[in-house]
């Protein structure tokens, strides 16, 4: 007896996650690489890297926060994704940032291994996206700053990809 279509992977093919990877991400990447990029490029960039195991090139749009030559990327639902693991130990990357192609070195900050560095990166991210702080259970003071103890507590459960952009000009 043949399997029902729902048993042959159609649920996976129709999931929002599958749709985002196969349609949403390419569409956002197309906009970010076009003259229309200002519509999205204040909070999104295209991160290009080679898979550590496969050697395949990946181009993914990600939300970022910037402080000087440092870009902080917080993977959403990291337990459901694996792309961020490619940056453990440092990986060269190409970035399409506000219409400019740049190079950098991406490294994975894991709160279980380096809570202090991750707390610093999280502070950069939350200054840019303060509404996200509530989802982590941290709240800024009236000046918009976060207590380091709160950030360190939250950092133990997170991963952040930190990109050090090469070159003097960061857009």
C-alpha positions in Angstrom: 0.0 0.0 0.0 1.4 3.4 -1.0 2.2 6.0 1.6 -0.1 8.9 1.9 1.4 12.2 0.5 1.5 13.6 4.0 3.8 10.8 4.9 6.3 11.4 2.1 7.6 14.7 3.2 4.9 17.1 2.0 4.6 18.5 5.5 8.3 19.5 5.4 7.8 21.0 1.9 4.9 23.1 3.1 6.4 24.3 6.4 7.0 28.0 6.9 10.7 27.2 7.5 11.0 25.5 4.1 9.2 28.3 2.4 11.4 30.9 4.0 14.6 29.1 2.9 13.5 28.4 -0.6 11.6 31.6 -1.4 11.9 34.2 1.3 15.7 34.3 1.6 16.4 34.4 -2.1 13.8 37.2 -2.5 15.4 39.3 0.4 18.9 38.6 -1.1 17.7 39.8 -4.4 16.4 43.1 -2.9 19.6 43.6 -0.9 21.7 43.2 -4.0 19.6 45.6 -6.0 19.2 49.4 -6.1 16.2 48.8 -3.8 18.5 47.7 -1.0 17.8 50.8 1.2 14.4 49.4 1.9 16.0 46.6 3.9 19.7 47.2 4.3 19.5 49.2 7.6 18.9 46.0 9.5 19.7 43.2 7.0 22.8 42.1 5.1 23.8 39.2 3.0 26.4 36.9 4.6 28.3 34.7 2.2 30.5 31.8 3.4 31.7 28.3 2.5 30.3 25.4 4.5 32.9 23.9 6.7 32.1 20.3 5.7 30.6 20.7 2.2 32.7 23.5 0.8 29.5 24.8 -0.7 29.0 28.6 -0.9 26.0 29.9 1.0 24.5 33.4 0.8 22.0 34.1 3.5 20.2 37.3 4.5 20.6 38.0 8.3 19.7 40.7 10.7 22.7 42.6 12.1 23.7 45.2 14.6 26.9 47.2 13.9 29.4 48.9 16.2 32.3 50.3 14.2 33.9 47.4 12.3 32.1 44.8 14.3 28.8 43.2 13.1 26.8 41.1 15.5 24.4 38.5 14.2 22.0 36.7 16.5 20.7 33.5 14.9 17.0 33.2 15.5 16.0 29.8 16.9 19.6 28.5 16.7 18.5 25.0 18.0 16.6 24.6 14.7 19.5 25.8 12.4 23.0 24.8 11.7 24.5 27.5 9.5 26.0 29.4 12.5 28.2 26.4 13.4 30.4 27.1 10.4 32.0 30.0 12.2 33.4 28.1 15.1 37.1 28.9 15.2 36.8 31.7 12.6 35.8 31.7 9.0 36.4 34.2 6.2 33.2 35.7 4.9 32.0 38.1 2.3 29.3 40.6 3.3 26.9 42.7 1.2 26.4 45.6 3.6 24.2 48.6 2.5 25.1 48.0 -1.1 28.8 47.5 -0.5 30.7 44.3 -0.8 33.1 43.8 2.1 35.3 41.0 3.5 35.6 39.9 7.1 36.3 37.2 9.6 33.3 35.7 11.3 33.6 33.9 14.6 31.1 32.1 16.8 30.6 33.4 20.3 29.1 30.7 22.5 27.8 31.8 25.9 28.8 28.5 27.4 32.5 29.2 26.4 32.8 32.9 26.5 29.9 34.6 28.3 31.8 37.9 28.6 32.4 38.4 24.9 28.9 37.2 24.1 27.4 39.6 26.6 29.3 42.5 24.9 28.0 41.4 21.5 24.5 41.0 22.9 24.7 44.6 24.2 25.5 45.9 20.7 22.6 43.9 19.3 20.1 45.1 22.0 21.1 48.7 21.6 20.2 48.4 17.9 17.1 46.3 18.5 15.9 47.3 22.0 12.4 45.6 21.5 14.2 42.3 21.5 15.4 42.7 25.1 12.0 41.7 26.5 12.3 38.3 24.8 15.5 37.7 26.7 14.1 39.0 30.0 16.5 42.0 30.2 15.5 45.6 30.3 17.5 48.8 29.6 17.9 51.5 32.2 16.5 55.0 31.4 19.7 55.7 29.4 19.2 52.7 27.2 22.1 50.6 28.8 21.9 47.1 30.1 23.3 45.7 33.3 26.3 43.4 32.6 25.0 40.9 35.2 21.7 40.5 33.3 23.5 40.2 30.0 25.9 37.6 31.4 23.0 35.6 32.7 21.3 35.6 29.3 24.5 35.1 27.4 25.0 31.6 28.8 22.1 30.4 26.7 22.9 32.1 23.4 25.2 32.1 20.3 26.1 35.1 18.3 28.1 35.3 15.1 30.5 38.3 15.4 32.0 39.6 12.1 35.1 41.8 12.1 35.0 43.7 8.9 38.3 44.2 7.0 39.4 47.6 5.9 39.1 51.1 7.2 35.8 52.1 5.5 32.7 50.5 7.1 29.4 51.7 5.7 
